[in-house]
Every structure is written in structure tokens, then in C-alpha cells.
Amino acid sequence: MTKSDGAKKSRRGRIWPRHKVEAVLESFRGEKSIAEICQERGIAQSTFFEWRERFLKGAEEYMSHGGMSASERQVRDDVKRLE
């Protein structure tokens, strides 16, 4: 990806969630430094670290609820209770 590609944005100027995930996963591969990833995508390192923190928090929530988000688990429990 070249600098001109930058981060993919929606019409409102927000970066698509998929591109945030791609940036975080790219950092986990360890082939580039975080500085390189941020420069190529046109984002601040502080922004990247926010994305990574949210990614890890979401993964932890998913894993701690049996492979479901907390809301999915709540719905499942409600359905079982109503049956």
C-alpha cells in the first residue's frame, strides 16, 4: 500500500472498521513497525493505539463469553429462559 492509498474512508470521512482491523492485524504480523503502518495509512499513532486497544478488548469479550459478544449471550440466555 502506498501513502496515496491512505486509510479508506466513508463519505462522511470516517475510516471503515475493516480498515482499522487490517491495520491492527498488520501490526501483529510484525513485518512493519507501527510508525510505518501509520504513515502509510495516514493516521496518528495515538489513533492506531486506540484501535488496537478496542480490538483487543473486543477479542477478550468474545473469548470470555464462549465465542459470543455479551449481547449475543444475553439474547441466548433470554431465549432459553422463555422456552
N, CA, C and O atoms as a GROMACS GRO file, in nm:
protein
  332
    1MET      N    1   0.084  -0.117   0.000
    1MET     CA    2   0.000   0.000   0.000
    1MET      C    3   0.089   0.124   0.000
    1MET      O    4   0.185   0.131   0.077
    2THR      N    5   0.060   0.216  -0.082
    2THR     CA    6   0.139   0.338  -0.088
    2THR      C    7   0.073   0.446  -0.004
    2THR      O    8  -0.043   0.434   0.035
    3LYS      N    9   0.147   0.550   0.022
    3LYS     CA   10   0.093   0.659   0.102
    3LYS      C   11  -0.032   0.719   0.037
    3LYS      O   12  -0.123   0.764   0.107
    4SER      N   13  -0.036   0.721  -0.093
    4SER     CA   14  -0.151   0.779  -0.161
    4SER      C   15  -0.279   0.698  -0.138
    4SER      O   16  -0.389   0.752  -0.146
    5ASP      N   17  -0.265   0.567  -0.108
    5ASP     CA   18  -0.382   0.485  -0.079
    5ASP      C   19  -0.447   0.530   0.051
    5ASP      O   20  -0.569   0.541   0.060
    6GLY      N   21  -0.364   0.555   0.152
    6GLY     CA   22  -0.414   0.602   0.280
    6GLY      C   23  -0.519   0.511   0.339
    6GLY      O   24  -0.538   0.398   0.294
    7ALA      N   25  -0.586   0.562   0.440
    7ALA     CA   26  -0.692   0.488   0.504
    7ALA      C   27  -0.819   0.504   0.420
    7ALA      O   28  -0.847   0.613   0.370
    8LYS      N   29  -0.892   0.397   0.405
    8LYS     CA   30  -1.016   0.402   0.328
    8LYS      C   31  -1.124   0.467   0.415
    8LYS      O   32  -1.148   0.424   0.528
    9LYS      N   33  -1.189   0.570   0.360
    9LYS     CA   34  -1.287   0.645   0.438
    9LYS      C   35  -1.425   0.636   0.374
    9LYS      O   36  -1.439   0.620   0.253
   10SER      N   37  -1.525   0.647   0.459
   10SER     CA   38  -1.662   0.655   0.412
   10SER      C   39  -1.687   0.796   0.359
   10SER      O   40  -1.599   0.881   0.364
   11ARG      N   41  -1.805   0.818   0.308
   11ARG     CA   42  -1.837   0.951   0.255
   11ARG      C   43  -1.833   1.057   0.363
   11ARG      O   44  -1.810   1.174   0.332
   12ARG      N   45  -1.854   1.021   0.487
   12ARG     CA   46  -1.853   1.117   0.596
   12ARG      C   47  -1.712   1.141   0.650
   12ARG      O   48  -1.695   1.218   0.744
   13GLY      N   49  -1.613   1.076   0.592
   13GLY     CA   50  -1.476   1.097   0.636
   13GLY      C   51  -1.432   1.003   0.746
   13GLY      O   52  -1.320   1.015   0.797
   14ARG      N   53  -1.518   0.909   0.784
   14ARG     CA   54  -1.481   0.812   0.887
   14ARG      C   55  -1.413   0.693   0.821
   14ARG      O   56  -1.445   0.657   0.708
   15ILE      N   57  -1.319   0.635   0.891
   15ILE     CA   58  -1.247   0.519   0.838
   15ILE      C   59  -1.330   0.394   0.863
   15ILE      O   60  -1.381   0.373   0.973
   16TRP      N   61  -1.343   0.312   0.760
   16TRP     CA   62  -1.423   0.189   0.770
   16TRP      C   63  -1.364   0.094   0.874
   16TRP      O   64  -1.242   0.082   0.883
   17PRO      N   65  -1.448   0.027   0.952
   17PRO     CA   66  -1.400  -0.067   1.054
   17PRO      C   67  -1.306  -0.174   0.998
   17PRO      O   68  -1.208  -0.210   1.063
   18ARG      N   69  -1.333  -0.222   0.880
   18ARG     CA   70  -1.248  -0.327   0.821
   18ARG      C   71  -1.104  -0.279   0.805
   18ARG      O   72  -1.011  -0.356   0.825
   19HIS      N   73  -1.086  -0.154   0.770
   19HIS     CA   74  -0.952  -0.099   0.750
   19HIS      C   75  -0.880  -0.080   0.884
   19HIS      O   76  -0.758  -0.089   0.892
   20LYS      N   77  -0.957  -0.055   0.988
   20LYS     CA   78  -0.897  -0.047   1.123
   20LYS      C   79  -0.845  -0.185   1.164
   20LYS      O   80  -0.733  -0.197   1.215
   21VAL      N   81  -0.927  -0.287   1.141
   21VAL     CA   82  -0.887  -0.424   1.174
   21VAL      C   83  -0.764  -0.464   1.093
   21VAL      O   84  -0.672  -0.525   1.146
   22GLU      N   85  -0.762  -0.429   0.966
   22GLU     CA   86  -0.647  -0.463   0.881
   22GLU      C   87  -0.519  -0.400   0.935
   22GLU      O   88  -0.413  -0.463   0.933
   23ALA      N   89  -0.528  -0.276   0.982
   23ALA     CA   90  -0.409  -0.208   1.036
   23ALA      C   91  -0.360  -0.279   1.162
   23ALA      O   92  -0.240  -0.299   1.179
   24VAL      N   93  -0.452  -0.316   1.249
   24VAL     CA   94  -0.414  -0.386   1.373
   24VAL      C   95  -0.353  -0.522   1.341
   24VAL      O   96  -0.250  -0.557   1.397
   25LEU      N   97  -0.415  -0.597   1.252
   25LEU     CA   98  -0.362  -0.729   1.216
   25LEU      C   99  -0.225  -0.717   1.150
   25LEU      O  100  -0.138  -0.801   1.172
   26GLU      N  101  -0.207  -0.613   1.070
   26GLU     CA  102  -0.077  -0.591   1.007
   26GLU      C  103   0.031  -0.570   1.113
   26GLU      O  104   0.144  -0.616   1.096
   27SER      N  105  -0.003  -0.501   1.220
   27SER     CA  106   0.096  -0.480   1.327
   27SER      C  107   0.129  -0.612   1.397
   27SER      O  108   0.244  -0.632   1.438
   28PHE      N  109   0.031  -0.700   1.412
   28PHE     CA  110   0.055  -0.829   1.477
   28PHE      C  111   0.149  -0.917   1.394
   28PHE      O  112   0.224  -0.997   1.450
   29ARG      N  113   0.145  -0.902   1.264
   29ARG     CA  114   0.234  -0.980   1.178
   29ARG      C  115   0.380  -0.943   1.200
   29ARG      O  116   0.469  -1.025   1.179
   30GLY      N  117   0.406  -0.821   1.242
   30GLY     CA  118   0.542  -0.777   1.274
   30GLY      C  119   0.632  -0.749   1.156
   30GLY      O  120   0.753  -0.736   1.172
   31GLU      N  121   0.575  -0.741   1.037
   31GLU     CA  122   0.657  -0.716   0.918
   31GLU      C  123   0.693  -0.568   0.903
   31GLU      O  124   0.792  -0.535   0.838
   32LYS      N  125   0.613  -0.480   0.965
   32LYS     CA  126   0.637  -0.336   0.959
   32LYS      C  127   0.624  -0.280   1.100
   32LYS      O  128   0.555  -0.336   1.185
   33SER      N  129   0.690  -0.168   1.121
   33SER     CA  130   0.674  -0.101   1.250
   33SER      C  131   0.539  -0.030   1.254
   33SER      O  132   0.478  -0.005   1.150
   34ILE      N  133   0.494   0.001   1.373
   34ILE     CA  134   0.369   0.074   1.387
   34ILE      C  135   0.381   0.211   1.320
   34ILE      O  136   0.285   0.259   1.259
   35ALA      N  137   0.497   0.272   1.331
   35ALA     CA  138   0.519   0.401   1.266
   35ALA      C  139   0.499   0.390   1.115
   35ALA      O  140   0.437   0.478   1.054
   36GLU      N  141   0.551   0.283   1.055
   36GLU     CA  142   0.535   0.263   0.910
   36GLU      C  143   0.389   0.242   0.872
   36GLU      O  144   0.340   0.299   0.775
   37ILE      N  145   0.320   0.161   0.950
   37ILE     CA  146   0.179   0.133   0.924
   37ILE      C  147   0.098   0.263   0.930
   37ILE      O  148   0.016   0.290   0.843
   38CYS      N  149   0.124   0.342   1.032
   38CYS     CA  150   0.050   0.467   1.049
   38CYS      C  151   0.081   0.567   0.938
   38CYS      O  152  -0.008   0.634   0.887
   39GLN      N  153   0.207   0.575   0.901
   39GLN     CA  154   0.245   0.667   0.794
   39GLN      C  155   0.180   0.627   0.662
   39GLN      O  156   0.128   0.712   0.590
   40GLU      N  157   0.183   0.499   0.631
   40GLU     CA  158   0.122   0.451   0.506
   40GLU      C  159  -0.028   0.474   0.502
   40GLU      O  160  -0.085   0.500   0.396
   41ARG      N  161  -0.092   0.464   0.616
   41ARG     CA  162  -0.238   0.477   0.622
   41ARG      C  163  -0.283   0.619   0.654
   41ARG      O  164  -0.402   0.648   0.655
   42GLY      N  165  -0.187   0.707   0.680
   42GLY     CA  166  -0.221   0.846   0.707
   42GLY      C  167  -0.293   0.870   0.838
   42GLY      O  168  -0.382   0.954   0.846
   43ILE      N  169  -0.254   0.794   0.941
   43ILE     CA  170  -0.318   0.808   1.073
   43ILE      C  171  -0.212   0.837   1.178
   43ILE      O  172  -0.095   0.806   1.159
   44ALA      N  173  -0.254   0.897   1.288
   44ALA     CA  174  -0.165   0.922   1.400
   44ALA      C  175  -0.144   0.792   1.477
   44ALA      O  176  -0.232   0.706   1.481
   45GLN      N  177  -0.027   0.778   1.537
   45GLN     CA  178   0.000   0.658   1.616
   45GLN      C  179  -0.097   0.648   1.733
   45GLN      O  180  -0.137   0.537   1.770
   46SER      N  181  -0.136   0.759   1.791
   46SER     CA  182  -0.232   0.755   1.903
   46SER      C  183  -0.365   0.696   1.857
   46SER      O  184  -0.430   0.623   1.932
   47THR      N  185  -0.405   0.727   1.733
   47THR     CA  186  -0.528   0.670   1.677
   47THR      C  187  -0.513   0.519   1.661
   47THR      O  188  -0.602   0.442   1.696
   48PHE      N  189  -0.398   0.478   1.608
   48PHE     CA  190  -0.374   0.335   1.592
   48PHE      C  191  -0.383   0.262   1.726
   48PHE      O  192  -0.445   0.156   1.736
   49PHE      N  193  -0.321   0.318   1.830
   49PHE     CA  194  -0.322   0.252   1.960
   49PHE      C  195  -0.463   0.245   2.020
   49PHE      O  196  -0.494   0.151   2.093
   50GLU      N  197  -0.548   0.342   1.990
   50GLU     CA  198  -0.688   0.334   2.032
   50GLU      C  199  -0.757   0.218   1.961
   50GLU      O  200  -0.830   0.140   2.024
   51TRP      N  201  -0.733   0.206   1.830
   51TRP     CA  202  -0.792   0.095   1.754
   51TRP      C  203  -0.747  -0.039   1.810
   51TRP      O  204  -0.828  -0.130   1.828
   52ARG      N  205  -0.617  -0.051   1.837
   52ARG     CA  206  -0.563  -0.177   1.887
   52ARG      C  207  -0.624  -0.212   2.022
   52ARG      O  208  -0.658  -0.327   2.048
   53GLU      N  209  -0.637  -0.112   2.109
   53GLU     CA  210  -0.696  -0.136   2.241
   53GLU      C  211  -0.841  -0.184   2.228
   53GLU      O  212  -0.882  -0.277   2.298
   54ARG      N  213  -0.918  -0.121   2.141
   54ARG     CA  214  -1.056  -0.163   2.119
   54ARG      C  215  -1.063  -0.304   2.060
   54ARG      O  216  -1.148  -0.383   2.099
   55PHE      N  217  -0.974  -0.334   1.968
   55PHE     CA  218  -0.967  -0.465   1.905
   55PHE      C  219  -0.943  -0.572   2.011
   55PHE      O  220  -1.012  -0.674   2.016
   56LEU      N  221  -0.843  -0.548   2.096
   56LEU     CA  222  -0.809  -0.646   2.199
   56LEU      C  223  -0.920  -0.660   2.303
   56LEU      O  224  -0.946  -0.770   2.352
   57LYS      N  225  -0.983  -0.550   2.337
   57LYS     CA  226  -1.093  -0.555   2.433
   57LYS      C  227  -1.209  -0.636   2.376
   57LYS      O  228  -1.271  -0.715   2.447
   58GLY      N  229  -1.240  -0.614   2.247
   58GLY     CA  230  -1.346  -0.690   2.182
   58GLY      C  231  -1.314  -0.838   2.174
   58GLY      O  232  -1.402  -0.922   2.193
   59ALA      N  233  -1.188  -0.869   2.145
   59ALA     CA  234  -1.147  -1.010   2.138
   59ALA      C  235  -1.158  -1.076   2.275
   59ALA      O  236  -1.202  -1.190   2.286
   60GLU      N  237  -1.118  -1.004   2.378
   60GLU     CA  238  -1.127  -1.058   2.514
   60GLU      C  239  -1.273  -1.084   2.552
   60GLU      O  240  -1.304  -1.188   2.611
   61GLU      N  241  -1.361  -0.990   2.520
   61GLU     CA  242  -1.503  -1.006   2.550
   61GLU      C  243  -1.558  -1.128   2.476
   61GLU      O  244  -1.631  -1.209   2.534
   62TYR      N  245  -1.524  -1.139   2.350
   62TYR     CA  246  -1.572  -1.250   2.267
   62TYR      C  247  -1.528  -1.384   2.327
   62TYR      O  248  -1.608  -1.476   2.339
   63MET      N  249  -1.400  -1.394   2.364
   63MET     CA  250  -1.347  -1.520   2.416
   63MET      C  251  -1.402  -1.552   2.555
   63MET      O  252  -1.419  -1.669   2.588
   64SER      N  253  -1.429  -1.452   2.635
   64SER     CA  254  -1.476  -1.477   2.770
   64SER      C  255  -1.624  -1.512   2.776
   64SER      O  256  -1.674  -1.551   2.882
   65HIS      N  257  -1.695  -1.497   2.666
   65HIS     CA  258  -1.837  -1.530   2.662
   65HIS      C  259  -1.866  -1.647   2.569
   65HIS      O  260  -1.970  -1.651   2.503
   66GLY      N  261  -1.775  -1.741   2.565
   66GLY     CA  262  -1.799  -1.862   2.487
   66GLY      C  263  -1.810  -1.838   2.338
   66GLY      O  264  -1.888  -1.905   2.271
   67GLY      N  265  -1.734  -1.744   2.285
   67GLY     CA  266  -1.737  -1.717   2.142
   67GLY      C  267  -1.854  -1.630   2.100
   67GLY      O  268  -1.892  -1.631   1.982
   68MET      N  269  -1.911  -1.556   2.194
   68MET     CA  270  -2.021  -1.466   2.162
   68MET      C  271  -1.994  -1.331   2.228
   68MET      O  272  -1.921  -1.322   2.327
   69SER      N  273  -2.053  -1.228   2.172
   69SER     CA  274  -2.045  -1.099   2.240
   69SER      C  275  -2.137  -1.106   2.361
   69SER      O  276  -2.221  -1.196   2.371
   70ALA      N  277  -2.123  -1.014   2.452
   70ALA     CA  278  -2.206  -1.012   2.572
   70ALA      C  279  -2.354  -1.000   2.534
   70ALA      O  280  -2.439  -1.063   2.596
   71SER      N  281  -2.385  -0.919   2.433
   71SER     CA  282  -2.525  -0.902   2.392
   71SER      C  283  -2.580  -1.030   2.328
   71SER      O  284  -2.696  -1.066   2.350
   72GLU      N  285  -2.498  -1.100   2.250
   72GLU     CA  286  -2.543  -1.227   2.192
   72GLU      C  287  -2.570  -1.329   2.302
   72GLU      O  288  -2.668  -1.404   2.296
   73ARG      N  289  -2.484  -1.333   2.400
   73ARG     CA  290  -2.504  -1.427   2.510
   73ARG      C  291  -2.630  -1.393   2.589
   73ARG      O  292  -2.703  -1.483   2.632
   74GLN      N  293  -2.656  -1.263   2.609
   74GLN     CA  294  -2.776  -1.221   2.681
   74GLN      C  295  -2.900  -1.265   2.606
   74GLN      O  296  -2.995  -1.314   2.667
   75VAL      N  297  -2.902  -1.248   2.474
   75VAL     CA  298  -3.016  -1.290   2.393
   75VAL      C  299  -3.035  -1.441   2.404
   75VAL      O  300  -3.147  -1.488   2.422
   76ARG      N  301  -2.927  -1.516   2.394
   76ARG     CA  302  -2.935  -1.662   2.404
   76ARG      C  303  -2.993  -1.702   2.541
   76ARG      O  304  -3.080  -1.789   2.549
   77ASP      N  305  -2.945  -1.638   2.647
   77ASP     CA  306  -2.994  -1.670   2.781
   77ASP      C  307  -3.142  -1.635   2.797
   77ASP      O  308  -3.218  -1.707   2.861
   78ASP      N  309  -3.181  -1.522   2.738
   78ASP     CA  310  -3.323  -1.482   2.742
   78ASP      C  311  -3.410  -1.581   2.670
   78ASP      O  312  -3.518  -1.615   2.719
   79VAL      N  313  -3.368  -1.629   2.555
   79VAL     CA  314  -3.444  -1.726   2.477
   79VAL      C  315  -3.458  -1.855   2.557
   79VAL      O  316  -3.566  -1.912   2.565
   80LYS      N  317  -3.348  -1.900   2.617
   80LYS     CA  318  -3.355  -2.025   2.698
   80LYS      C  319  -3.452  -2.009   2.814
   80LYS      O  320  -3.527  -2.101   2.846
   81ARG      N  321  -3.450  -1.892   2.877
   81ARG     CA  322  -3.538  -1.868   2.990
   81ARG      C  323  -3.685  -1.868   2.946
   81ARG      O  324  -3.772  -1.914   3.020
   82LEU      N  325  -3.712  -1.816   2.828
   82LEU     CA  326  -3.850  -1.809   2.779
   82LEU      C  327  -3.902  -1.943   2.728
   82LEU      O  328  -4.024  -1.963   2.718
   83GLU      N  329  -3.813  -2.035   2.695
   83GLU     CA  330  -3.856  -2.165   2.643
   83GLU      C  331  -3.911  -2.246   2.752
   83GLU      O  332  -3.954  -2.359   2.730
   0.00000   0.00000   0.00000
